[in-house]
Amino acid sequence: MSLETIFKGAKRGTWKDDLAIFWLLSKPYLPRLFAAMLCSLVLSGINGAIAWGTKIAVDDILITKNIVYLYFLTIGVVVLFLFKGIFAFCNNYLMSSIGAKIVRSIRQEVYGKVISLPLSFHSHTSSGVVVSKMLNDVGILQGTVGFTIKDFIVEIATVIVLAGVAVYRKWDLALLSFIVVPLMVYSIARLGKRMKKTGMLTRELIARITTIFNETVQGVKIIKAFTMEGAMMGRSEKAQADYYRNSMREIRINEGSSLIGEVLAGAGIAMIMFYGFNLVVSGQMTAGDFVSFIVAVGLMYTPLKRLSRVHNNFQSGRNVLDRIGEIMATESEKMIGNELDVKGDIVFDNVSFIYPTASGKALQNVNLSVQHGNIVALVGYSGAGKSTLVDLVAGFWYPTEGTIYIDGKDIRTLSLHSLRSHIGTVTQDIMLFDDTVKENIRFGRPDATDEEVIEAAKAAFAHDFIMDMPQGYDTMIGERGVRISGGQKQRVTIARAIIRNPSILILDEATSSLDTESEHQVQKALEQLMKNRTTIVIAHRLSTIQNASRIIVMSGGRVIQEGTHDELLTQGGLYQELYNMQFMSTESKEESKI
């Protein structure tokens, strides 16, 4: 049963509901769990045998001086502790392996879920929070399953066995000793509620720290450029201080439950000793029975005190279920749908769109038709809606109003996997992975051969600089391609789009990071790539799109002009304004060189 199915099918709210979820998570490993429970029962029996055997040590050895029993007792103690060590090892190993397997499975499922979630989730959720949930929070479950559940089984069984020994020795004295048990249970429950609340805040604070660290590593160049090291240190220090204070609050609650347990256990033992010694002195109970009883009760109080920590740790595990549940409850993208061998005809029918966190429309009543093989350029000031338009084509968002048709099919009815497999994208926000050059290009089509990778790199004019690198195509380029220049990164991403051989090509200022010579070379490669493909180009430099089939001018989420380069210049308006600004800027630069 998948994690998503477990969370969607299970009730949440009470500790019984959460315990049921832990049971479902452990269910695939029932043989190991039953083996661990068997080991727990044996350990409990050994503890009972130790308490039982003290009567023999006192009455038959110390009082009656029977030396034969001494030899048997000595050998028995060695054997008991040998088996105790063996079964404790087996129990710990089995439960730890179950916890590790569950964590491995959950991390993989949560990772898969995160990948499947729509952009709307990622746009309002910090990457640091997501990473913290996958690493820090899920890691806590290993302790909950591997140790908390194990301790619960061992300690409960031990309490039952030792309570049985105590009742057998002297039932009325046993009842006296059990008076403190309800008080222990009550204090554990009260403190457990506080622990759950405090533990949830701890998870949120560690997520904030993870976010700060993540942003620092990704933005270290900007931090240094703006000399913001001190400010970032201040942010980190405050987050660390908040986490420290809350962690100490958790420790106080945890240790407070232990303190209450110690006090109650001491009070219980004091009552037992007072009443028990009177029974021994009056001859109503033998010294051996009393010592055996004291040992049983003493050994019983220890697991009772441990159960307070078990309860607190269980509350931490419940917090993790809450946080993971937030991810698993989010609706994934609809990857299934009609399969389509995309040709590339695109129609926007009165499309409007509003981002979830925005009040105004990013697109307003857009009507646009792009035929297969056409090159359509989108121009306009920043915030005009150009990137939003192409995001809708790829199904990253669905229109708030209106409909987008791909080859006559409503995009909502299409399989997103099928649609996106026919789209190649080169954006100004370059994303490369911490892998080799070859694998970053092959990301466009994982089954591509080495020869096809090289051909794509040549078409993007990237082959020469790749061959100059230390290991050529096998060179690691670092996270986000940090070890190569901006222009080189752009050419690798263009090669990645080329190898995909898409029906629809989206170029978001694809040559923005290139020098003049490289731009000229890559522009020729893109011209070859764009033949017989539907191409949407977002351009800020109008010189790169003068040969487009059609230029769409956008402002405020609307299409305000449409036509060829020459037609738009004749019309005047915003396009001419943009053209004049760039032309005047270029002319001024040329004059400054004279």
Phi and psi in degrees as a GROMACS rama.xvg file:
@    title "Ramachandran Plot"
@    xaxis  label "Phi"
@    yaxis  label "Psi"
@TYPE xy
-72.3896  159.343  SER-2
-62.5373  -39.4826  LEU-3
-63.4032  -40.5755  GLU-4
-64.6737  -40.0155  THR-5
-61.6119  -45.8252  ILE-6
-70.9595  -35.6222  PHE-7
-75.0398  -30.8998  LYS-8
-90.2396  -21.992  GLY-9
-90.1075  146.281  ALA-10
-77.6902  151.517  LYS-11
-127.33  154.552  ARG-12
137.624  -52.9138  GLY-13
-98.331  165.104  THR-14
-67.2441  -26.6753  TRP-15
-66.7743  -39.3552  LYS-16
-63.2656  -44.5013  ASP-17
-68.6611  -35.6949  ASP-18
-63.7053  -35.5928  LEU-19
-64.545  -36.3014  ALA-20
-66.6591  -43.4142  ILE-21
-60.1087  -36.7913  PHE-22
-64.4896  -43.8286  TRP-23
-65.1748  -35.6714  LEU-24
-67.1168  -32.8815  LEU-25
-85.8975  -14.5878  SER-26
-56.7697  -39.128  LYS-27
-62.8248  -13.8417  PRO-28
-115.877  33.8799  TYR-29
-56.5128  -43.0149  LEU-30
-56.0891  -44.5091  PRO-31
-67.0581  -38.3892  ARG-32
-65.049  -43.144  LEU-33
-66.0897  -37.3858  PHE-34
-63.9173  -40.6269  ALA-35
-66.1239  -39.5021  ALA-36
-65.3082  -36.4816  MET-37
-63.4223  -42.5737  LEU-38
-61.1309  -38.8177  CYS-39
-62.8899  -41.6611  SER-40
-65.0043  -39.983  LEU-41
-63.469  -42.9493  VAL-42
-60.8592  -41.1846  LEU-43
-64.4406  -40.411  SER-44
-63.6041  -37.4495  GLY-45
-65.0716  -42.7406  ILE-46
-61.2725  -39.355  ASN-47
-64.8754  -38.8237  GLY-48
-64.8077  -37.2  ALA-49
-62.7634  -45.0042  ILE-50
-64.9715  -40.9014  ALA-51
-63.5426  -40.5272  TRP-52
-70.7419  -16.923  GLY-53
-66.7316  -26.7151  THR-54
-61.6227  -42.6066  LYS-55
-63.3639  -41.7234  ILE-56
-61.6898  -37.5055  ALA-57
-84.7943  -54.9598  VAL-58
-72.9675  -44.038  ASP-59
-92.1804  -19.3243  ASP-60
-107.521  -54.9236  ILE-61
-72.5033  -38.2356  LEU-62
-91.0688  -52.5875  ILE-63
-86.1688  -5.91727  THR-64
61.6894  35.5573  LYS-65
-84.0814  101.716  ASN-66
-69.3195  -30.0727  ILE-67
-58.0621  -41.8106  VAL-68
-62.7512  -28.9055  TYR-69
-62.8302  -42.2549  LEU-70
-65.7659  -44.4531  TYR-71
-62.5216  -39.8632  PHE-72
-65.1513  -42.3612  LEU-73
-60.9778  -48.6176  THR-74
-63.7569  -40.5445  ILE-75
-61.4335  -41.3659  GLY-76
-62.9248  -44.6526  VAL-77
-60.296  -46.5878  VAL-78
-63.7882  -43.8163  VAL-79
-60.5268  -46.0952  LEU-80
-71.4308  -29.187  PHE-81
-63.9271  -49.0094  LEU-82
-66.0801  -34.9477  PHE-83
-61.8277  -43.7251  LYS-84
-64.5147  -42.4001  GLY-85
-64.1325  -48.64  ILE-86
-71.4793  -30.2048  PHE-87
-65.852  -42.105  ALA-88
-60.9977  -48.6711  PHE-89
-61.9578  -42.4574  CYS-90
-63.4114  -47.4941  ASN-91
-63.0794  -42.4343  ASN-92
-64.5293  -46.3923  TYR-93
-63.2246  -46.5647  LEU-94
-68.9998  -35.8277  MET-95
-64.937  -39.616  SER-96
-66.7768  -38.2398  SER-97
-62.7406  -45.6459  ILE-98
-60.0124  -43.3905  GLY-99
-65.4507  -40.6925  ALA-100
-66.0141  -40.7132  LYS-101
-64.0588  -43.7059  ILE-102
-63.4667  -43.2456  VAL-103
-59.1327  -45.694  ARG-104
-65.5858  -43.5949  SER-105
-65.9059  -44.5256  ILE-106
-58.7089  -43.0248  ARG-107
-66.3957  -40.3741  GLN-108
-68.8399  -40.6244  GLU-109
-64.9941  -40.4777  VAL-110
-60.2721  -46.3256  TYR-111
-62.0572  -37.5327  GLY-112
-65.7715  -43.8335  LYS-113
-60.0365  -41.5909  VAL-114
-63.7733  -34.1348  ILE-115
-82.7805  -9.59912  SER-116
-75.4202  148.314  LEU-117
-71.7846  167.11  PRO-118
-61.2372  -26.7721  LEU-119
-60.3895  -34.5212  SER-120
-69.203  -49.3426  PHE-121
-68.6704  -24.9084  HIS-122
-72.6729  -24.2382  SER-123
-117.099  8.34274  HIS-124
-120.603  125.949  THR-125
-64.0276  138.939  SER-126
-63.0343  -32.9497  SER-127
-63.901  -37.5  GLY-128
-65.1437  -43.0619  VAL-129
-63.843  -45.7631  VAL-130
-62.8253  -41.0498  VAL-131
-61.5207  -40.0474  SER-132
-65.8704  -40.6321  LYS-133
-71.7987  -34.4631  MET-134
-99.7836  -63.9089  LEU-135
-67.5148  -51.4222  ASN-136
-67.2597  -47.8202  ASP-137
-62.9612  -32.9255  VAL-138
-60.9091  -30.6407  GLY-139
-64.8109  -31.9519  ILE-140
-61.6804  -29.5579  LEU-141
-62.4441  -41.1852  GLN-142
-69.0151  -36.8144  GLY-143
-64.5696  -46.942  THR-144
-77.9215  -45.5066  VAL-145
-71.8597  -31.2353  GLY-146
-122.252  -44.2789  PHE-147
-62.804  -50.0358  THR-148
-66.0894  -38.9535  ILE-149
-61.7338  -47.2324  LYS-150
-63.1698  -38.3804  ASP-151
-60.5422  -46.2867  PHE-152
-64.7384  -47.1196  ILE-153
-64.0519  -47.4989  VAL-154
-70.2348  -39.8413  GLU-155
-62.6497  -46.5538  ILE-156
-62.6301  -39.814  ALA-157
-64.5896  -43.1233  THR-158
-60.0953  -43.7416  VAL-159
-63.6777  -45.5923  ILE-160
-64.0369  -46.6573  VAL-161
-68.4534  -35.5627  LEU-162
-62.8841  -36.9128  ALA-163
-63.1661  -41.9703  GLY-164
-62.0609  -45.5543  VAL-165
-62.4867  -43.9597  ALA-166
-64.3613  -39.7689  VAL-167
-63.806  -39.776  TYR-168
-68.9709  -47.5881  ARG-169
-160.814  99.7399  LYS-170
-65.9752  -38.1621  TRP-171
-70.095  -35.8997  ASP-172
-67.9236  -34.9575  LEU-173
-64.3721  -42.7188  ALA-174
-60.036  -37.2192  LEU-175
-63.0128  -41.5144  LEU-176
-68.8816  -25.4112  SER-177
-80.9908  -4.89857  PHE-178
-58.3352  -36.6917  ILE-179
-77.6471  -15.2604  VAL-180
-61.2621  -48.2167  VAL-181
-59.1009  -35.5194  PRO-182
-65.3688  -39.6588  LEU-183
-62.4113  -47.0151  MET-184
-61.4919  -41.9117  VAL-185
-63.5344  -45.4692  TYR-186
-65.9307  -37.6384  SER-187
-62.3417  -44.0397  ILE-188
-64.4104  -42.7601  ALA-189
-64.0024  -46.9465  ARG-190
-69.2794  -29.9592  LEU-191
-62.8762  -37.002  GLY-192
-63.433  -41.7705  LYS-193
-66.8557  -36.9782  ARG-194
-64.2792  -39.2926  MET-195
-62.2558  -44.7876  LYS-196
-66.018  -45.6091  LYS-197
-66.0922  -39.5624  THR-198
-63.5227  -36.9996  GLY-199
-63.4994  -41.6887  MET-200
-65.0007  -36.3697  LEU-201
-61.0495  -43.0974  THR-202
-62.8249  -39.115  ARG-203
-67.6951  -38.3304  GLU-204
-70.3749  -38.4459  LEU-205
-68.6379  -29.7077  ILE-206
-66.9511  -38.3649  ALA-207
-64.4285  -41.5267  ARG-208
-63.0271  -42.588  ILE-209
-61.0596  -39.781  THR-210
-62.4286  -44.6259  THR-211
-62.4126  -45.2477  ILE-212
-62.6436  -42.2505  PHE-213
-63.6321  -45.3932  ASN-214
-65.4905  -36.0337  GLU-215
-65.5136  -45.4695  THR-216
-65.0736  -41.959  VAL-217
-73.9508  -31.4199  GLN-218
-110.869  24.8133  GLY-219
-61.153  -32.5336  VAL-220
-66.2928  -43.6151  LYS-221
-67.2634  -39.2462  ILE-222
-59.3048  -44.7401  ILE-223
-69.658  -39.6241  LYS-224
-62.6884  -35.8158  ALA-225
-99.5538  12.3017  PHE-226
47.5403  49.6849  THR-227
-101.322  17.6395  MET-228
-57.613  -43.5953  GLU-229
-64.2082  -43.2565  GLY-230
-63.8784  -41.4972  ALA-231
-67.5863  -36.3502  MET-232
-62.4625  -37.5145  MET-233
-64.349  -43.3969  GLY-234
-60.2508  -45.1613  ARG-235
-65.125  -41.8569  SER-236
-62.5882  -41.9644  GLU-237
-64.6197  -44.5947  LYS-238
-63.1242  -40.5335  ALA-239
-65.9975  -37.7552  GLN-240
-66.4276  -42.8185  ALA-241
-61.3423  -42.6841  ASP-242
-65.3435  -39.7368  TYR-243
-61.9902  -46.6419  TYR-244
-61.2263  -43.1235  ARG-245
-71.3715  -34.3706  ASN-246
-63.6363  -40.8788  SER-247
-66.7265  -32.5621  MET-248
-63.8617  -41.7082  ARG-249
-60.8783  -43.1122  GLU-250
-63.8661  -40.8012  ILE-251
-61.7789  -41.6808  ARG-252
-65.8157  -44.0192  ILE-253
-63.4611  -49.3706  ASN-254
-71.9922  -28.4313  GLU-255
-63.7917  -39.1144  GLY-256
-65.5538  -35.8367  SER-257
-66.9559  -40.3199  SER-258
-61.2493  -45.7385  LEU-259
-61.8878  -40.3595  ILE-260
-62.0331  -42.0114  GLY-261
-63.209  -45.5705  GLU-262
-62.5395  -47.0979  VAL-263
-65.2353  -39.4704  LEU-264
-64.051  -41.9537  ALA-265
-62.0154  -41.3941  GLY-266
-64.1868  -41.2502  ALA-267
-64.3047  -44.4359  GLY-268
-65.7935  -37.0966  ILE-269
-62.1595  -43.0732  ALA-270
-63.8002  -41.4036  MET-271
-63.1738  -44.6611  ILE-272
-63.9892  -42.3568  MET-273
-61.5842  -50.1974  PHE-274
-70.9318  -40.2178  TYR-275
-66.9551  -43.5843  GLY-276
-61.8022  -37.479  PHE-277
-61.4538  -38.939  ASN-278
-65.8606  -40.5546  LEU-279
-67.2364  -45.0499  VAL-280
-62.842  -37.7647  VAL-281
-82.7498  -0.809749  SER-282
80.8925  10.4118  GLY-283
-83.3597  -7.71714  GLN-284
-152.522  138.396  MET-285
-77.1223  158.852  THR-286
-61.8201  -38.819  ALA-287
-63.6098  -43.1088  GLY-288
-61.2522  -41.3157  ASP-289
-68.043  -44.0794  PHE-290
-63.492  -42.2078  VAL-291
-60.6501  -39.6258  SER-292
-65.1394  -45.7537  PHE-293
-61.3151  -43.1937  ILE-294
-62.46  -43.9653  VAL-295
-61.4356  -46.293  ALA-296
-67.5436  -40.4433  VAL-297
-62.1325  -43.5787  GLY-298
-68.1857  -27.9637  LEU-299
-74.5392  -37.2845  MET-300
-65.9615  -32.5134  TYR-301
-61.0323  -52.3184  THR-302
-64.5273  -29.7864  PRO-303
-62.5166  -40.4614  LEU-304
-68.3038  -36.8462  LYS-305
-65.4025  -30.1358  ARG-306
-62.8258  -24.684  LEU-307
-64.9655  -41.0982  SER-308
-68.8977  -38.305  ARG-309
-57.8809  -43.621  VAL-310
-64.0211  -42.7384  HIS-311
-63.6492  -42.6706  ASN-312
-66.4554  -34.869  ASN-313
-63.3668  -38.1533  PHE-314
-63.2757  -38.2269  GLN-315
-62.7452  -40.9507  SER-316
-62.9482  -36.9625  GLY-317
-64.5907  -36.9307  ARG-318
-60.7789  -41.0448  ASN-319
-63.0407  -41.356  VAL-320
-59.8686  -38.732  LEU-321
-61.5738  -45.4265  ASP-322
-72.5542  -39.3979  ARG-323
-68.4438  -35.9094  ILE-324
-59.8037  -30.8741  GLY-325
-61.783  -38.695  GLU-326
-73.7573  -48.6752  ILE-327
-66.2727  -24.7938  MET-328
-81.6649  -14.1769  ALA-329
-72.8527  136.34  THR-330
-71.1577  129.666  GLU-331
-76.3642  166.029  SER-332
-63.3612  147.834  GLU-333
-83.0566  88.8097  LYS-334
-78.0122  -22.3803  MET-335
-86.8759  156.682  ILE-336
159.351  -164.938  GLY-337
-70.7208  129.337  ASN-338
-75.7632  142.508  GLU-339
-144.703  126  LEU-340
-83.6235  91.1507  ASP-341
-63.2574  127.933  VAL-342
-91.2141  -47.1597  LYS-343
127.679  13.3065  GLY-344
-81.024  125.13  ASP-345
-123.677  132.664  ILE-346
-130.721  126.494  VAL-347
-99.7175  115.473  PHE-348
-108.469  96.836  ASP-349
51.6931  49.9104  ASN-350
-86.1715  129.798  VAL-351
-126.736  153.648  SER-352
-149.774  137.874  PHE-353
-126.192  127.154  ILE-354
-67.5625  145.812  TYR-355
-54.6486  -34.7288  PRO-356
-98.8019  6.03351  THR-357
-106.779  158.791  ALA-358
-98.3442  -34.5799  SER-359
-94.7539  165.905  GLY-360
-80.8653  131.481  LYS-361
-79.1902  -30.6416  ALA-362
-131.244  142.245  LEU-363
-133.037  113.659  GLN-364
48.3159  53.8751  ASN-365
-84.0239  123.853  VAL-366
-120.706  117.567  ASN-367
-153.991  138.983  LEU-368
-126.051  129.224  SER-369
-124.328  115.427  VAL-370
-87.4731  155.871  GLN-371
-55.2622  131.595  HIS-372
90.0198  -9.84837  GLY-373
-80.2  151.815  ASN-374
-111.998  112.969  ILE-375
-112.501  127.156  VAL-376
-105.978  138.677  ALA-377
-109.196  126.702  LEU-378
-132.368  160.634  VAL-379
150.687  170.061  GLY-380
-68.555  164.552  TYR-381
-59.554  138.715  SER-382
86.3809  7.53444  GLY-383
-75.4427  -19.8109  ALA-384
112.518  10.2149  GLY-385
-65.356  -50.6673  LYS-386
-66.4831  -36.0121  SER-387
-60.4188  -39.983  THR-388
-60.4436  -47.0861  LEU-389
-73.8914  -28.0482  VAL-390
-63.7548  -34.7385  ASP-391
-68.8834  -34.1151  LEU-392
-62.4321  -38.9423  VAL-393
-82.4677  0.0368984  ALA-394
75.6399  17.6307  GLY-395
-68.5374  -30.5556  PHE-396
-135.717  157.579  TRP-397
-108.292  148.686  TYR-398
-58.0763  141.666  PRO-399
-71.9023  -36.8232  THR-400
-137.961  153.042  GLU-401
82.8447  -173.73  GLY-402
-141.226  143.26  THR-403
-109.252  130.455  ILE-404
-112.305  132.494  TYR-405
-112.68  116.385  ILE-406
52.3402  39.0286  ASP-407
83.3388  -1.02109  GLY-408
-105.891  134.277  LYS-409
-59.2028  127.291  ASP-410
-60.4175  -25.4215  ILE-411
-67.6347  -22.819  ARG-412
-91.4105  -6.27256  THR-413
-89.7238  151.078  LEU-414
-69.6422  122.409  SER-415
-63.2335  -34.272  LEU-416
-63.4762  -43.4507  HIS-417
-64.482  -44.2946  SER-418
-62.5606  -51.695  LEU-419
-69.8058  -23.6603  ARG-420
-68.3748  -13.9065  SER-421
-106.301  11.8757  HIS-422
-118.305  130.983  ILE-423
-111.495  135.966  GLY-424
-129.821  133.417  THR-425
-127.822  115.05  VAL-426
-112.876  165.996  THR-427
-75.2211  -19.6511  GLN-428
-89.6709  89.1478  ASP-429
-72.361  128.009  ILE-430
-124.687  109.027  MET-431
-119.149  157.483  LEU-432
-107.239  158.574  PHE-433
-75.0208  75.2423  ASP-434
-151.963  -171.787  ASP-435
-76.9577  163.974  THR-436
-58.977  -43.5156  VAL-437
-57.7004  -47.7475  LYS-438
-70.7689  -28.6279  GLU-439
-69.7653  -36.3341  ASN-440
-71.5587  -42.4389  ILE-441
-66.2575  -14.8194  ARG-442
-56.3067  -28.1524  PHE-443
-68.5759  -29.8022  GLY-444
-154.918  97.0687  ARG-445
-56.9112  -24.7214  PRO-446
-91.4668  8.30211  ASP-447
-67.2256  143.45  ALA-448
-80.1162  167.138  THR-449
-61.0196  -37.641  ASP-450
-64.2484  -39.9789  GLU-451
-67.7479  -35.2052  GLU-452
-62.1556  -45.3036  VAL-453
-64.5184  -41.8522  ILE-454
-62.441  -40.2523  GLU-455
-65.4475  -39.3265  ALA-456
-65.7542  -38.1191  ALA-457
-65.4222  -41.6668  LYS-458
-63.3765  -29.5974  ALA-459
-92.8578  9.19011  ALA-460
54.9566  40.1426  PHE-461
-109.428  -12.921  ALA-462
-60.3394  -43.5765  HIS-463
-62.9181  -48.5506  ASP-464
-70.5317  -27.7256  PHE-465
-66.373  -42.4698  ILE-466
-68.3544  -21.2477  MET-467
-80.7778  -8.69725  ASP-468
-78.3275  157.418  MET-469
-51.3242  -48.0613  PRO-470
-112.222  21.6525  GLN-471
59.3658  -129.92  GLY-472
-69.0973  -15.1591  TYR-473
-94.8323  11.6519  ASP-474
-75.1055  131.026  THR-475
-75.6894  132.412  MET-476
-106.69  1.0314  ILE-477
81.1193  170.762  GLY-478
-63.5319  128.17  GLU-479
57.9279  25.3008  ARG-480
67.2091  34.746  GLY-481
-64.8408  -19.8736  VAL-482
-90.3285  2.72793  ARG-483
-126.743  163.912  ILE-484
-74.7585  169.006  SER-485
-61.9294  -43.1669  GLY-486
-65.3304  -38.1275  GLY-487
-65.9718  -40.8861  GLN-488
-57.37  -44.46  LYS-489
-63.8289  -39.504  GLN-490
-69.817  -32.2092  ARG-491
-65.6245  -41.3852  VAL-492
-68.0572  -32.7583  THR-493
-67.748  -40.4502  ILE-494
-61.6809  -36.7356  ALA-495
-64.0132  -38.0494  ARG-496
-72.3744  -36.6302  ALA-497
-63.8401  -43.843  ILE-498
-68.0893  -20.5854  ILE-499
-71.7612  -25.9725  ARG-500
52.8806  58.7664  ASN-501
-82.4716  159.892  PRO-502
-82.4435  -31.9973  SER-503
-118.758  128.297  ILE-504
-116.112  127.96  LEU-505
-116.3  119.913  ILE-506
-118.003  109.513  LEU-507
-102.612  89.1482  ASP-508
50.7966  56.2005  GLU-509
-67.9103  -20.3406  ALA-510
-110.186  20.1651  THR-511
-66.0297  -27.9228  SER-512
-98.6541  10.4584  SER-513
-99.4331  149.493  LEU-514
-75.7342  174.251  ASP-515
-59.7987  -44.8502  THR-516
-66.9598  -46.509  GLU-517
-64.3453  -38.1745  SER-518
-61.7654  -40.1279  GLU-519
-63.8199  -42.839  HIS-520
-66.6845  -46.508  GLN-521
-68.2582  -34.0568  VAL-522
-61.2655  -38.7133  GLN-523
-65.9989  -39.4493  LYS-524
-64.6892  -39.7974  ALA-525
-67.9018  -34.2531  LEU-526
-62.4432  -39.5067  GLU-527
-67.1171  -41.4749  GLN-528
-65.2509  -34.6254  LEU-529
-78.307  -11.0709  MET-530
-63.1545  131.86  LYS-531
61.9916  22.5065  ASN-532
-126.616  146.947  ARG-533
-75.3888  121.507  THR-534
-126.15  129.128  THR-535
-114.333  120.916  ILE-536
-114.395  124.283  VAL-537
-95.9991  119.891  ILE-538
-131.252  139.129  ALA-539
-103.905  -30.1881  HIS-540
-93.7499  109.768  ARG-541
-67.4282  -19.313  LEU-542
-64.7223  -21.7138  SER-543
-85.7311  -8.93608  THR-544
-128.426  19.3307  ILE-545
-67.2391  -22.9838  GLN-546
-96.8496  11.924  ASN-547
-65.5078  149.091  ALA-548
-59.6125  -38.6685  SER-549
-152.661  142.714  ARG-550
-115.48  127.465  ILE-551
-106.752  121.819  ILE-552
-99.4846  125.22  VAL-553
-119.25  147.725  MET-554
-155.381  129.534  SER-555
59.7925  31.0696  GLY-556
81.6764  5.93963  GLY-557
-116.257  154.39  ARG-558
-87.695  115.214  VAL-559
-109.007  -18.3765  ILE-560
-146.704  155.324  GLN-561
-156.959  134.78  GLU-562
158.823  -172.639  GLY-563
-81.7921  173.347  THR-564
-57.185  -49.1018  HIS-565
-66.3996  -40.2842  ASP-566
-63.0314  -41.3494  GLU-567
-69.9056  -35.3375  LEU-568
-65.2105  -35.4704  LEU-569
-68.9252  -37.4825  THR-570
-66.8135  -29.4647  GLN-571
78.9218  -151.017  GLY-572
80.289  -155.2  GLY-573
-63.4129  -38.3915  LEU-574
-62.257  -45.6959  TYR-575
-63.0997  -36.7101  GLN-576
-61.6426  -46.6896  GLU-577
-63.4592  -41.5539  LEU-578
-64.6584  -43.9756  TYR-579
-64.7295  -39.0152  ASN-580
-60.7466  -46.2826  MET-581
-71.3626  -37.8035  GLN-582
-66.0166  -44.6934  PHE-583
-64.3226  -38.3741  MET-584
-65.5127  -41.8064  SER-585
-67.5699  -41.5076  THR-586
-63.5172  -39.7575  GLU-587
-63.9821  -39.9623  SER-588
-65.2057  -39.6284  LYS-589
-65.9196  -39.8025  GLU-590
-65.3678  -34.9434  GLU-591
-68.0711  -21.6804  SER-592
-81.7652  -18.517  LYS-593
